[in-house]
Amino acid sequence: MKIQHKLTLTASLVFSLVFTISSALIYLNFIQSAENIFFEELGRKASLTALFYLEEDEMSSKEYSRIEKRFLTATADQEIRLYDKAGRIHFGEADPDTNITSRILKTIRDRHHYSFKVGSLYYYAIYYRDNQGSFSIIIKANNPTLNAQESEFLKILITALFIGIVVIVALSYTLSRIAYSPVRNIIEQVKSLDVARERQQLAYPKTRDELEDLFKEFNSMLDKSYESIQIQKNFISHASHELKSPLAAIVGNLEVLLNKQRTAQEYESVSRNVLNDAERLEKILQNLLLLAGLGQPQADISSQQRIDEILWEMLEQLEREYPDTKVNLLWQLPEGQTDLLTFTCNPTQIYIALYNLIENAAKFSEGKPIEIEVGEEAGHLVIRIRDRGIGIQEADMAHIFEPFYRGGNALTRKGNGLGMTISQKILENHHVRLDMESSAGVGTTVRVTF
């Protein structure tokens, strides 16, 4: 069942139930009120009956004539019975009434006033004490007018209930269509989406409600999906190029070597070139495996490590690989805050992440010195890595962490475009913040916040 129909059905059932209960309460209240009014009228007639039958000897003839006239007018269509203490009919209708039992008479004597209804017949009784004795005066009456009013009122309520339910269903359906129309519009747009070819967004009205929030989040998801697809396309393109280059070089060198007989020196030169290309290919594959592993759940092998010790190891390796690059270490960490150097991490991964960042600074510094600053900000350890080399072009900054992506001014340098991706992923897994600022021809500053 569609949501729109569910909303219509739910709203209709709820309002119909409320309307039905309200109608029933109104009907019952009307019946109760009408019967109470009729019983009050019978009560007045019962008092008048007591005066007529039992007080004649205590009234003047004039007073009794007035009571008699009122009595005969008020009780024309009603049956009257007066019962003595023994339960015998003393005045009124001689035929006994099966609805008036000894139990009823006892209740009348106990309560002095008692009313009840049997079918369409109404009974009202009072217990009256006189010098002639004590009597139970019971008036029995039928009210065809009230019965007709009850039937007519019930018909009106049932008709109104039926019409109300029809109106409620129609209104619920109309309102649900209006409320659900933005969703139907979005569904039609989603059917035609193809984020693999171009960036697309959903158009929706500004309703300032939960639906607008949902559509905003969906558009955000579309942006992320488009960017993810583009990254995958770039990954495949760059990966193919990076893997193809060393393989083509290996094949080319071997083909040249086999064209004719070569000297020992030529064999050695070609073998060395093939070995270099094979090592480059191996490095690419190792980085791919490392990158793939970073995205998978791993056993927790973290431990308390000193970041400064990892830093010293990196500087020693950097000196061996880039002996011509000068590194200036600026230690700005106050003596009393050396505890910031202790960090829970996977030491091998942190070493790889930081070394990739420092190696990039050395690689693209154009022989100029690089600076590594260790300091503290807002209670966190901060490492800044600065170089004054070729920098990164503005158009490349948005793609700098994509696998195999290399800036336009870095294509002539050795590398495969995986270092920044690996560093970013490792630091993200360790909840370490990585920020980067760069200008082409000016240099790059990398900020790592633990």
N, C-alpha and C positions, 0 to 999 in steps of 0.2 A: 504494500500500500504506500502511495506517495505521501510525503510529509504534508503537502497541502491538504490531502483528503483526511489525514490523521488529525490535523488541526481543526478541520471542519467538523469531523465526527466528535472529537473531544469537546470542543466548544459547545456543540449542539447538545450533547449528552449532559454536560454540566449545567447549562442554562435551562434545559428542559427539566432536569431534576429539581433545580431551584424553583422554577416556575410551578412545577407540580406540587412540591411541598408547600409553597406559598399559597397556592389555590386551595389545597386541602385545609391548611390552617385558617384561611379566611372563611371557608365553608363551615368548618367546625365551630369557629368563633361566632359566626352568624347564627347557627342553629342554637348554640348554647345561650346566646344573648336573647334570641326570640323566645326560647323556652322559659328563661328566667323571668322575662317580662310577663309571659302568660301565667306562670306560677304565682307571681306577685298579684296578678289580677284575681286568680283563684283564691289567694290568701285573703284578700279583702272581702270576697264573696263569702268565704268561710266564716269570717268574723261577723258579717251581716246576718248569716244564717243562724249563728249562735244567739244574736239579739232577737231574731224573729221567733225562734222556737222556745228559747229558754228565759227571756226577760220580759215576757208579756205581762206577768203579774207584778212587775216592778216599774212599769211605765204608765204614763197617762195615755188615754185613748188617742189623743192627738199625736203624741210621739210615736205610738205604736202604728198608727195609720201611715205615718211618713216612712217608718222602717218597712212596713209591709209593702208599700208601693215600690220602694227601692229594691226590696228582696224579689218581688215578683218580676220586676223588669230585668234584674241582673242574672237571675238563675233560670231563665225561661228554657234554655237548651241544655241544661245540666242535671245530672242525677245527684241527689243529696241523701246521705244516710247519717243518722246519729246512733252511735253504739254506746251502750252503758258499760260499766266496768266488767260485767259478766260476758260481754261480747255479743249481746242481743241487740237487734235493731230496735231502737226506741222511737225514732221518728224517720220519715222519709220513705224511700223505696223499700217495699216489703221483701222483694226477691233478694236473696243474698248474692253478693258478688264474689266469684271464686278467686279474684285477684286480691281480695281483702282477707287475709288470713289472720289467725291468732297472733302469729309472729309480727305481722304488720301493726296490729292493734297495740301490742306490747311496746313496739318501737315508738308509736305515737304517744303513748302515755309516758314513756321515758324522756322523749325529746320535746314534747309539747307542740312542735311544729315538724311536719314531715311531708315531703313531696317525692313522687316517683312517677315513672312512665312505663306503661306496658303496651307495646305496639304503638298505635296512634292515639291511645287513651292517656289522658293526663289525670293524676290524682293529687289532691292537696288536702292535708288533714291538720286539724288543731285539736288540742286537748283542752276542754273548757270546763271549769268548775262553777257550779251554780248551787243555789239553795235547794234545787231539786235533785242535785247529785253531780257527778263528774261524767262528762260525755266526750267521746271521740267523734268529731264532726268531720266527715269526709265528703269532698265534692269531686265528682267524676265528670270529665268534660272531654269532648272531641273538638279539635280546632281545624276544620277543613281549610280555612284560609291560610293558616300557618303551614299546613301540609302542602298546599298548592304553592306557596311562596318558596318552601324548601325545594320542591321539585323544579320550579322555574329557575331558581337561583343556581341549582346544580347544573341545569342545562346551559345556562349562561356561562358558568365557569368552565364546563367541558368544551364548549364552543370556543371560548377565549383561549383555553389551553391549547387546543388544536391549532387555531390561527397563530397563536404565539410561537408554537414549535415550528410551524412552517416558516414564519418570518425569521425566527432565530437561525434555522438551517440556511435560509437564503442569505441572510446577512453574514453568517459565519463563512459561507462559501465565498461570497463576494470579498469580504475582508481578507480571507486567507489568500485569495488570488492576488489581491493588491499587495499584501505583505510578502508573498512569495515571488512576485514578478521580478525583483532584482536577481533572485536566485536562478529563475528560469533564463533570464538574460545572460547570466554568467555561464550557465550550462551550455547555451548555444555558442558562446564565445570559446569556451574550453574545447568544444568539439572541433573547432577549426584551428586550434593552436598547433604550431610546429616550431618549438624553440630550437630545434637542431639547425634550422636555416637562418633565423634572424631573431633578434631580441623582440619579444612581444609582451604587452601588458593588457590587463583586463580593464575595460571601461565600466565604471559603476557610478551611481549617483551618490552625492555627499549626504548621507542620511544621519551621520553622527550616532550610529548605534553599533551593536555587535556585528552586524553584517558588514558594515564598512571596515571594521577592524579585521574581520575574516578575509575580506577581499584584499586589504593592504598586505596582510601576511602572505596571501597566495601570490600576489605580485612580487613580493620579496623572494618567495620560493622560486618563481619563474626566473627572476634575475640570477639567483644562485644556480639554477639548473642550466641556464644559458652559459653562464661563466664556466661551470663545470664541464659542459660539453666542449666549449672552446678550448679549455685547458687540456682535455683529452685529445682533441684534434691536434693541438700544438705539440702535445707530448708524443703522439704517434709520429708526427712530421719530424720533430727534432730528434726523437729516438732513432728513427730510421736513418736520418742523416748521420748522427753520431756513430751508430753501429756500422753503417755502410762505409764510412771513410776509412777506418783502419782495415776493414776486410778488403776493400778495393786496393788499398796500398799493399797489403800482403799478397793478394793475387797478382797485382801488377809487378811487384818485385820478383816473385817466383817465375812469372812468365818471361820476364826479361832475362832472368838467370838461366832459364832453360833454352833460350833461343840459340845459344852457341856455347862452345867451351869457354870457361872463365878461368882466370888466374886465382890463386889462393887468396890474394888480397881482395879481389872482387867478390869471391864467395863469402869472405868474412864480412865485407861491407854490407852485402845484401842480407846476410843472416842477422847482422846487428839491426838493420832497419826493420826486418820482419819481427825480430824480438821486441823492438820498441813498440811497433804497432800492436803486437799481441798483448804486451803489458798494458797498453792504453785500452784495448778492448776488455782485458781482464778487470781493469780499474772501473770501467763503466758498468760492467756486470756486477761487481762487488757493491758499487754504490746503489744500483737498482735493487739488489737483494736487501741492502740495509734500509733503503727507503720503503720497500714493501713491508719489511718487518716492523718498522715504526708504526705502521697503521694497524697492526694486529695486537690483540691482548697478549701481554707478556708476563712471565713470572716476575714478581717484585724482587729485584736484586739490589735495591737501593740501600745505601748506608751513609753514615755521617762522613763527609769528606771536606778537606780544606781546599777551598778554591785557589788560594795562593800557591799551594803545592802543584796543583794541576797547571796553573799558569807558568810556573818555572819550567816544568817539563815541556810545555809547548814552545817556550822561548828557546830552549836548547835545541829542539828539533828544527825550529825556524832558522836558527843560526846555521845549522848544517845544510839545510836546503836552499837558503837564500843568504849566503855569506856576505853579499855586497849590500844588503839592506840593513840600514841602521835602525834600531828600535830604541825609542826613549820611553822608559817606564816612569810614570809620574804617580807616586804613592801619596794619595791625599786622604787616606783613611786615618782618623784619629786613633791614638794608641789605646784609648779606653773602649774602642768599639771593634776590636779584633774578633769578637764572637760572631760578627756578621760574616766572617770568612767561612764559617762552618755551615755546610748545606747538605741536606739529605738528597742524594741523587745517585744515578748510575754513572760512576766516574768515567767509564769508557765513552759513553755517549756524550757527556758534557765535554770531554776532551775533544771529541770529533767536532762537535758544534762550534766550540770556541776557536779551535785551530782552523777550521774552514774560514771563519770570519777574519782571523788574523792573517792567514795565508792570502786571502783576497786582497787585503790591504797591501801586503808586500808585493804581490803579483802585479797590481795595477798602480803602484806608487811612482813608476817611472824613475826608480833609483833614489827618490827622495826619502828622507827619514819618515817613519811612522811613529805615532804616539799611542801608548796604552796607558790610560788613566784609571786608577782604582780609587773609588771614593764612596761616600755615603750620602743618600738622599732620603729623607722622610723615614729613617729607620731601615732602609734597604741597601744592600750592597749593589753598587753600580760600576760597571766596567765600560769605558768608552774607548773605541778603537778609531783613530783618525789617520787618514792619509791625504796627501796633497797631489794625487795622481790624476788620472784621466777622468775620474768621476763617472756618473751615470746620467744618461740623457733623460729628460723629463718623461718622454713617451715610454721609456723602458721601466720606469719605477713601478708602474702598476702590475708588471709581469715578472718582477725580479725574483719572486719566490716560486714561479712555475717551473716544473721539471724540464730540463734541457734548454730552458730559455737563456739566451745570451744577448746582451746589449749590442747594438750596432757598432759601438766603438771598442768592443771586447772580442770580436771574432778572430782577431789575429793573435790573441793570447792563448796560451795552453790552458785547456780545461774542457769540461763537458757539460757545464750548466746544471749540475746536480748539487753542488756544494751548498748554495744558499737554501735550496729546498730542504736538504737534510738538516741543516742547522735550525731552520725555522721550525721543522717538525719536532726535533728533539727538544728544543726549548719550550715549545708549546706543551709537549707531554709532561715537562717538569714544572709547568706553570711559571715559566720565566718569560718576562716581557722583552721583546726585541723591537727596537725602533731604528729607523734609518733615515738619514738626511744626506742628499748628494746633489751636486751641480756639475754638469759636464765641464771639464777643464779646470775645475777648482778642487775637487776632492770629495771624499765621503767620510761621514761620521756614523759609526754604528754604536748604539747604546743598548747594553744588556742589563736589565734590572732583575736581581734575584729576590 
